[in-house]
Amino acid sequence: MAITAAQVKQLRDQTGAGMMDAKKALTETDGDIDAAVDWLRTKGLAKAAKKSGRTAAEGLVAVTVMNGTGVAVEVNSETDFVAKNADFQSMVAGIARAALDVDDTDALMSADMGGKSVQDTVTDKIATIGENMSVRRMAKLSGGSVVSYVHNAAAPDMGKIGVLVALSGEDTALGKQIAMHIAATNPAALNEAELDQAIVDKERQVQIDIARESGKPEQVIEKMIEGRMKKYMAEVTLVNQQFVVNPDVTVGQAAKDAGVEITGYVRLEVGEGIEVVKEDFAAEVAKAAQG
């Protein structure tokens, strides 16, 4: 298949690879960006890319906690200007409170919010403000204690990133520090047991391919893989990450030293996983001029 300049640029932006290497990777993988990233890594031409979702929507994440239960809700808008609107923020706060009484997004849309359903409230607000909006997702967390944190706060308890942390015991100060750590590092899972096995298997295969490119014997490769996967787990699982507050210990060890256990966490970031289509205005004008 034909490889476009846009695909090459996307792959270069994601991996830092050279233009010809990016084009070759895409050619070898039939234009599959994710496969091309792995191909570049195998050849030692790209860093271990963290394929975080590309933020492409505006809006807010709101968090609220009550009686050992916390919820985080993402409500999207078309522009950041609307996300700063007091009426929009008031609506988002109300939606978060309503989310405490339901278990999923579908139920949330039907939940009561001052005599109207959340769905009708959003519809009315669209008509009032004149911009499309949507309740994209919610997450709920319970524990001995639940602590919340909002990064880049636009108003109390709402901003661009919302985090909830559940602990087996009471330690609000540590919980807040762990929540801030999660906001900064975006771990893939709480621990190895909760990490998606498909992700682990894929990473292991990439590391095997990289090691084999070195030409070393299989018995040496096995030891290399063991060490590299241990390092990988330390990078992507919360309890094994170096604590940003004290890099001398892991997050799990910091919790243990404080006499608590991290039982779960939630991290929502506005627009995460939504890809925006950026229009090239000059190209659009040129195309129109050609008829």
N, C-alpha and C positions, 0 to 999 in steps of 0.2 A: 504494500500500500504506500501511497505518497505521504511523506512526512512533511508537515507544515512548519513554517518558521515559528508560529505560535507554540507548537508542541516543543520545539527545540528550546525556545526561551523559557517555557514553564519548567522543563527538566533542568536547565542550567540554573534557574533561580532556586530550585529545590535542592540541588546537589552541589552547585559550585563547579561542575564539570566544564571542560572546554567545549566550544561549539561543535567541533568535529566528533569529539567523543560522545557528546549528547546525541548527535544525529545518528551515529553508528549504533548506539544503544537502542534508540527508537526503531531503527531499521531491523535490528536483530530480534526485537520483541514485538514487531508488527504494530508499533505505535502505542503499546500499553505502557503508560507512565510508571505505574508501580513496578512492573516487571523490569522496566528500563533502569529504575533506581537500583534494584537488586543486581542487575547486570553490571552496572558501573561499580557498585560496591565489590562485586566478585573480582573485578579487574583492578581494584585498588584505585579507582578514578573518582570516587565520591565518598564523602563522609557517611557515617551511619545516620541517615536522615531520619529525623523524628517526623513522621507524617501527620503532623497535627492538622486539624481541619482549618481550612482557609476562611477567615472571618469575612463574610460577604453580606451580612444583614445588620441593620442597626436595631436599637431597642434597649431593653434592660433585663437583668436578672434580679429578682427580688427574693430575699430569704426571710423566713420567720420561724421562730421556735416557741413551743408551748408545751409544758409538762413532759419533757423528755422526747418530744417529737419535733422534727424540723422539716420544712419543705423549701425547695428552691424552684422557682418558676421563671421560665424565659418567655417574654412577650416581645415580639418583633415589630418594628416600624420601618418605614422606607428610609427615613433620614434621621441623623443624629439630632437635628433640630427638634423634631417631635419628641425624641427621647428626653430632651431637657424641658419639655412642656410640663407645667405643674398638673394640668388635668390628666395627662397621660400617666404621670408618675402616681397620682392618686388612684387611678384605675388599676395600675399594676400592683400597688400595695393591697388593694381590696381583693384582687385575684389571688394573691399569695395567701391572704387570710382564709379565703374560701377553700384553698387547696388543703388546708389542715384537716378538713372533714371528708376528703375523698382519697382514692388510691391511684387514680390514673388521669391522664389528660382528657379522655373522653368523658369521664364522670365530672371532671372539673368544668367542662363547657356547659353542662346542664345544672351545675350547682347554683344555689341562690346567692345573689349578691345585691342586697338592698331591695328585694322585691322583683328583681329581674334575674334571668339566668346570666351566667358569664358571657355566653355567646351573644345574647341580645345587648348586653352592656358594651361589648366590643363593637358590635355592628352600629350601635348608636354613636359611639365615639368616632368611628370612621366617618360617619356622616357629619359630625360636628367639626372635626379637625381637618377632614378632607384628604386623608392619607390612609393607605391600606395598612392594616395591623393584623396580627395573628398571635394566638397563644400557641407557641410551638411545642413546648414540652414542660414536664414537671418531674421532680424526683423527691422522694420522701425517705426519711431516715429516723430511726428510733434507737434509743440506747439508755444506759444508766444516766448519762447526761449528753446533751447535744449542744455543740458550740457552733456559732455561725461567724462568717467573715465575708466582707464584700470588698473587692479591690476596685479602684477607680470609682469610688462612690459618687453617684450623681445626686443622691438624696439618702436619708437614713435607710439602711438595710436594702439598698438597691444600687446596682452599678453594672460594670461590664463583665465581672467575674464574681460568681457567688459560690461559697464553699460551706459545707456542713461537715462536722466531724463528730462521730459518736464514740464516747469513751465508756469503759466499764465502771469508772468511778468519777468522783467530782474533782476536776482540776481545770477550772475555766481558763486560767492564765496559760497553762501548757496547751490546752485545746485551741486557744486562739493562735498560739505560735505555730502549731501543727497545721491549722487551717491556712495561715499565711504561707507556710512552706508549700502546701498543696497548690495554692493559687500560683506560686512561682514556678514549680517544677512539673506540674501536671502529670503525676504518675499514671501508669497504665492500669495498675491494680493495687489492692492493699498488700497482697503477698503473693508468693509463687503459686499457691494453691488456687487463687482466684484469677490468675492470668490466663487468658484465652490460650488453650493448647495449640490452636492453629497458628497463633502469632509466635509461640515458642518454637514450634516445629519449623516455621519459615525462617526464623532468625538462625536456628541451628544449621539449616541447610545452607544459608548464605555464608555462615562462618566456615562450614566444611568446604564449600567451593573456594572461598578465599584462601584457606589453608592449603588446599590442593594445588592452587596456582603457584605456591612457593616451591613445590616439588619435593617436599619433605616426606619421609616414610610414614605409613599409615599409623604406626604406634606413636609416633611423635605428634601426628595430627590429632589423635584422640586426646592427648594431654593438652594440646593447644585449645581444642574445642571446650574442654572442661573449664579451663581458666577463663576463656572468653565468654562463656555462657554465665559463669558466676559474676563476671563484671557486668554483663548485660542485665542480670537480675537486680544487681545493686543500683543500676541506673533507672529501671522502670517500675520497680515495686516500692511502695511507700515505706514499709517498715525497714527495708534494706538501704534506703537512700541515706546519704550523709545529711544530717540535720542542718539546715541553713543557719539556724541560731547558734549551733555548736557543732562544726564539722568534725570534731573529734569523736563523735558518737553517731550512730544511726538513729533514725526517728523511732524505730522500735525499741532501741536501748534506752532512749530518753524517756519514753513512756514507762518502760519497766522500772527505771530508776525512780520515777515519780509514783510508783505503785498503782498505775492504771494500765489498761490495755485499750488499744484502738480497735474498735469492733466494726467500723465502717466509715465511709466518707462519700461525699457527693461533690462534684465540681462541674458547674455549668458556666460556659462562656458564651457571650452573645455572638450569634452567627456561626458558632463552631460547626464545621462540617458542611456549611452552605457555600457553594462556589458562585461568585458573582461573575457575570459576563461583562467585561469591560469593552465598551464600544470605542473604536478608533474613529474619532470624528473626522479627521482628515481623509481617511480611507472612505468613509461613508459619503463625504462630499464628492470625492473623485469618482466614485461609482455612480452617483447620481448625475454627474456631469457627462458621463459616458452614455447616458440614456438608459 
